[in-house]
Amino acid sequence: MLIGIDASRALSDAPTGTETYSRELVRALLALDDKNQYRLYTRQSAPRDYFGAASNLEIRAIPFPRLWTHARLSFEMLTRSPDALWVPAHVLPLVHPRRSIVTVHDLGQLRFPEAYPARQRLYHNWAARWNARAASHLLADSEATRDDLAQFYRVAPEKITVVYPAYDAQRFQPMRDAVRIEEIKSRFRIDGDYILAIGTLQPRKNYARLIEAFGKLQITNYKLLIVGKRGWLYDSILARAKELNLQSRVSFLDYVSASDLPALIGGARVLAFPSLYEGFGLPVLEAQACGTPVVCSMTSSMPEVAGDGALLVDPFDVDAIAGAIQRALSDDALRGKLIAHGFENIKRFSWEQSACVLLKALERQS
């Protein structure tokens, strides 16, 4: 079978969750399967070894200035269609093979519409509805997303397969290199201990309440570092730190490179992830792999992802967020328990395991 993959998001120079998912799962799939043939569609050329050393791989670069998916990729499907197509991080092109699989990462635009600009909310809703109707099969990042697809779009359970994302076990490990941590802290001008939050600056990440909770902590020698590029509707988040007179203790670091992230997570005393809604939440696994205690929301997929390796809180309750962070900072026995349970929890996730589930879903379409 010739399997086509929309790999346009996998080549991002500044990957966030969906781009990381695309790149790592494509690599794991190619490493696993030497029977099928693969054709990867990209917007720009890429080194052949970028996705590994597979011999059954063709990289088809098809540049196009605008409407790449619905115009250029659709034309490719019309003229040189593969037997099956997988879209890991976007929307199914208007023209597509009968056997087409799409990953739906989340339906946040339906759960929290107020967290999106109107145009973005409408587009995300259209894309998700189109994927649900037009694809022959859907992949969901979590059981929570699978349940949302069934609830909002009435997708039959047998049309959905849960394929969990994973983490890079080579990069995310307990950070025992004190010199490396101090180098990172010096470069990012971090004095002393810090609480870390990771994710694009946008309302769904619940940063305004996190900043308010941070201001309630019975500590004054900690900083709150928020790592993530600016997304949308973020002015109120930046303003919240000023309103609470916390500008000197709350730092917005923008996007941090993949090479720096493990040390930054490993040096944190706590990862705070009180998001309103997540289709999965990679930072939870990455922090657990680094031995950093996690405080995260009890909503959507996060209990499913974190297992017993996190303190779960109501993301709308500022006092609960503050109390959980305070406990994770001050209770050594609890910290040890969270770290140990985190190490145990991450054993459930690997890109190889995810690729096995994906391959079975692809081959069922043949």
C-alpha positions in Angstrom: 0.0 0.0 0.0 1.2 3.5 -0.8 0.4 5.7 2.2 0.5 9.5 1.8 1.2 11.7 4.8 0.6 15.5 5.0 4.0 16.3 6.6 3.7 20.0 6.2 3.6 20.7 10.0 6.4 18.2 10.8 9.1 20.6 9.4 8.3 23.5 11.7 11.4 25.4 13.0 9.5 26.3 16.2 7.4 23.2 16.9 4.7 23.2 19.5 2.5 20.2 20.5 0.9 19.4 17.1 4.1 19.9 15.1 6.0 17.7 17.6 3.3 15.0 17.3 3.5 15.1 13.5 7.3 14.8 13.3 7.8 12.2 16.0 5.0 9.9 15.0 6.0 10.0 11.3 9.5 9.1 12.3 8.3 6.2 14.5 6.0 4.9 11.9 8.7 4.8 9.2 11.1 3.1 11.7 8.4 0.5 12.4 7.0 -0.3 8.9 9.2 -1.6 6.0 6.3 -3.2 4.1 4.2 -0.3 2.9 5.5 2.6 0.8 5.3 6.1 2.1 5.0 9.5 0.3 5.4 12.6 2.5 4.0 15.8 1.2 5.8 19.0 2.4 5.7 22.7 1.6 9.5 22.9 1.3 12.3 20.5 0.6 13.8 18.5 3.5 16.9 16.3 3.9 16.0 12.7 3.3 17.3 11.6 6.6 15.2 14.2 8.5 12.5 11.4 9.0 15.0 8.6 9.5 16.8 6.2 7.2 13.8 4.4 5.7 14.3 3.1 2.2 10.5 3.0 1.5 10.1 6.7 1.6 9.6 9.5 -0.9 9.5 13.1 0.1 7.4 15.1 -2.3 7.9 18.9 -1.9 5.1 20.8 -3.4 5.5 24.6 -2.7 2.5 26.8 -3.0 2.0 30.4 -1.7 -1.6 30.2 -0.4 -4.3 27.6 0.3 -1.7 24.8 0.2 -4.0 22.1 1.6 -7.2 22.7 -0.3 -5.6 23.8 -3.6 -2.1 22.3 -4.0 -2.5 19.1 -1.9 -6.0 18.5 -3.4 -4.5 18.8 -6.9 -1.9 16.2 -5.9 -4.6 13.9 -4.6 -6.4 14.3 -7.9 -3.4 13.6 -10.2 -1.2 11.3 -8.1 -3.3 9.9 -5.4 -1.9 7.4 -2.8 -3.9 4.4 -1.7 -4.5 6.1 1.7 -3.8 9.5 3.2 -3.1 10.4 6.8 -3.3 14.0 8.0 -1.6 14.3 11.4 -2.0 17.9 12.3 -4.3 19.8 10.0 -7.4 19.4 7.9 -8.3 16.9 5.2 -7.9 18.4 1.7 -11.1 18.9 -0.3 -10.0 16.3 -2.8 -8.8 13.1 -1.0 -8.6 9.4 -1.3 -11.6 7.3 -0.1 -9.3 5.9 2.6 -8.3 9.0 4.5 -7.4 9.3 8.2 -7.2 12.5 10.2 -5.9 13.2 13.7 -8.2 15.4 15.7 -6.2 16.8 18.6 -9.0 18.6 20.5 -12.3 20.4 20.2 -11.4 23.3 22.5 -13.3 25.7 20.2 -16.5 24.0 21.3 -15.7 23.5 25.0 -14.4 27.1 25.5 -15.5 29.2 22.5 -14.7 32.4 24.4 -11.0 31.5 24.4 -10.8 32.0 20.6 -11.2 34.9 18.2 -14.4 34.6 16.2 -12.7 33.8 12.9 -10.4 31.2 14.4 -13.3 29.6 16.3 -15.4 29.3 13.1 -12.6 27.9 11.1 -11.6 25.3 13.7 -15.2 24.2 14.0 -15.6 23.9 10.3 -12.3 22.0 9.9 -13.2 19.5 12.8 -16.7 19.0 11.4 -15.4 18.4 7.9 -12.8 16.0 9.2 -15.4 14.1 11.1 -17.7 13.8 8.1 -15.2 13.3 5.2 -12.5 11.1 6.7 -12.9 7.3 6.6 -11.4 7.1 10.1 -10.3 9.5 12.9 -7.5 9.4 15.3 -7.9 11.1 18.7 -5.2 12.1 21.1 -7.1 10.9 24.1 -10.3 9.3 25.3 -11.5 12.7 26.2 -11.1 13.9 22.6 -12.8 10.7 21.4 -15.7 11.3 23.7 -16.0 14.9 22.5 -16.1 13.8 18.9 -18.9 11.4 19.7 -20.8 14.1 21.7 -20.5 17.1 19.4 -20.3 15.5 16.0 -22.1 12.2 16.6 -19.1 10.2 15.3 -19.6 6.5 15.8 -17.1 4.9 18.3 -15.9 2.4 15.8 -14.7 5.2 13.5 -12.3 6.6 16.1 -9.0 5.2 17.4 -7.2 6.7 20.3 -3.5 7.2 19.5 -1.7 8.8 22.4 1.2 11.2 21.8 4.4 10.5 23.7 7.6 12.3 24.7 11.2 12.1 23.7 12.8 9.7 26.2 16.3 10.6 25.0 16.0 14.3 25.8 13.6 14.4 28.7 15.3 12.7 31.7 16.1 13.7 35.3 18.4 16.7 35.1 21.5 15.9 37.3 23.8 18.4 35.5 23.8 21.4 37.9 26.2 23.3 35.6 23.7 23.0 32.7 20.8 24.2 34.9 22.8 27.2 36.1 23.8 28.0 32.5 20.2 28.0 31.5 19.2 30.1 34.5 21.9 32.6 33.7 20.9 32.8 30.0 17.3 33.5 30.8 18.2 35.7 33.8 16.5 33.5 36.4 17.5 34.2 40.0 16.8 31.5 42.5 14.0 28.9 42.3 11.1 29.0 39.9 7.7 27.6 39.0 7.3 26.8 35.3 4.3 26.9 32.9 4.5 25.9 29.3 2.2 26.6 26.4 1.1 29.2 23.8 0.0 32.5 25.4 -3.7 32.3 24.9 -6.8 32.2 27.2 -7.3 28.4 27.2 -4.0 28.0 29.1 -5.6 29.8 32.1 -2.5 31.9 32.7 -4.4 34.8 34.3 -5.7 32.6 37.1 -2.3 31.0 37.4 -0.7 34.4 37.9 -3.3 35.3 40.5 -2.7 32.0 42.3 1.1 32.6 42.2 0.5 36.0 43.9 -1.3 34.1 46.8 1.6 31.8 47.6 3.3 32.1 50.9 6.7 32.6 49.2 8.5 35.7 47.9 11.8 34.2 46.6 10.3 32.3 43.7 9.6 33.4 40.1 6.9 32.2 37.8 8.2 31.5 34.3 5.7 31.3 31.4 7.2 29.7 28.3 5.3 30.0 25.0 5.0 32.1 22.0 2.3 34.7 21.9 -0.9 33.3 20.4 -4.2 35.2 20.6 -6.2 37.3 23.1 -3.2 37.5 25.4 -3.3 41.2 26.4 -5.3 40.4 29.5 -2.7 37.8 30.5 0.1 40.3 30.3 -2.0 42.9 32.1 -2.8 40.6 35.0 0.8 40.5 36.2 0.9 44.3 36.2 -2.5 44.6 38.0 -1.2 42.4 40.8 2.2 44.2 40.8 4.0 41.0 40.0 6.0 42.2 36.9 9.3 41.6 38.7 8.4 38.0 39.6 6.5 36.8 36.5 8.5 36.4 33.3 7.2 35.6 29.9 10.0 33.9 28.0 8.4 33.5 24.6 9.2 30.3 22.7 12.2 28.2 24.0 14.1 25.9 21.7 13.8 22.2 22.1 17.4 21.9 23.1 16.9 24.2 26.1 13.5 22.9 27.3 14.7 19.8 29.2 17.1 21.8 31.4 14.5 24.4 32.0 11.9 21.8 33.0 14.5 19.9 35.0 15.5 23.0 37.0 11.9 23.9 37.9 10.6 23.2 41.3 7.1 22.6 39.9 5.4 22.5 36.5 2.0 24.3 36.7 -0.4 23.3 34.0 -3.9 24.5 35.0 -5.2 24.6 31.5 -9.0 24.9 31.0 -8.9 22.2 28.3 -6.3 20.0 26.6 -6.6 17.3 24.0 -3.5 15.8 25.6 -0.9 18.0 27.2 2.7 17.0 26.3 4.4 19.2 29.0 2.9 17.0 31.7 4.8 13.9 30.4 7.9 15.9 29.8 7.9 17.2 33.4 7.3 13.8 34.8 10.2 12.4 32.7 12.5 15.1 34.1 11.4 14.3 37.7 9.6 17.7 38.2 6.4 17.6 40.3 3.3 18.5 38.3 0.2 20.4 39.2 -2.5 20.3 36.5 -6.2 20.5 35.9 -8.7 17.8 36.6 -10.5 18.5 33.4 -10.6 17.1 29.8 -7.6 14.7 29.1 -5.3 15.8 31.9 -6.3 13.2 34.5 -6.0 10.5 31.8 -2.5 11.7 30.8 -1.1 12.5 34.3 -2.2 9.4 36.1 -1.2 9.4 39.7 1.8 11.6 39.0 0.2 15.0 39.5 -1.9 17.0 41.9 -5.2 17.7 40.1 -7.0 20.9 40.7 -10.2 22.8 39.5 -8.8 25.2 37.0 -11.4 27.8 37.9 -10.5 27.8 41.6 -7.6 30.2 42.1 -7.2 29.2 45.8 -7.1 25.5 44.8 -4.3 26.2 42.3 -2.3 28.1 44.8 -2.8 25.5 47.5 -1.7 22.6 45.3 1.4 24.5 44.2 2.2 25.4 47.8 1.9 21.7 48.8 4.1 20.6 45.9 6.8 23.1 46.9 6.8 22.5 50.7 5.8 18.9 51.3 9.0 16.8 50.7 7.1 13.5 51.1 4.5 14.6 48.6 7.1 15.7 46.2 8.8 12.4 46.4 5.5 10.6 45.8 4.6 12.7 42.8 8.0 12.2 41.2 8.0 8.4 41.7 4.4 8.1 40.4 5.4 10.3 37.4 8.3 8.0 36.5 5.9 5.1 36.6 3.2 6.9 34.6 5.4 7.7 31.6 6.0 4.0 31.0 2.6 4.0 29.4 3.7 6.3 26.6 6.2 5.9 23.7 6.2 6.9 20.1 6.9 3.4 19.0 3.8 2.1 20.8 1.8 4.9 19.3 3.1 4.1 15.8 2.0 0.4 16.3 -1.6 1.6 17.0 -1.5 4.0 14.1 -0.2 1.4 11.6 -3.0 -1.0 12.6 -5.5 1.8 11.9 -3.9 2.5 8.5 -3.8 -1.1 7.4 -7.5 -1.6 8.4 -8.3 1.0 5.7 -6.7 -1.2 3.0 
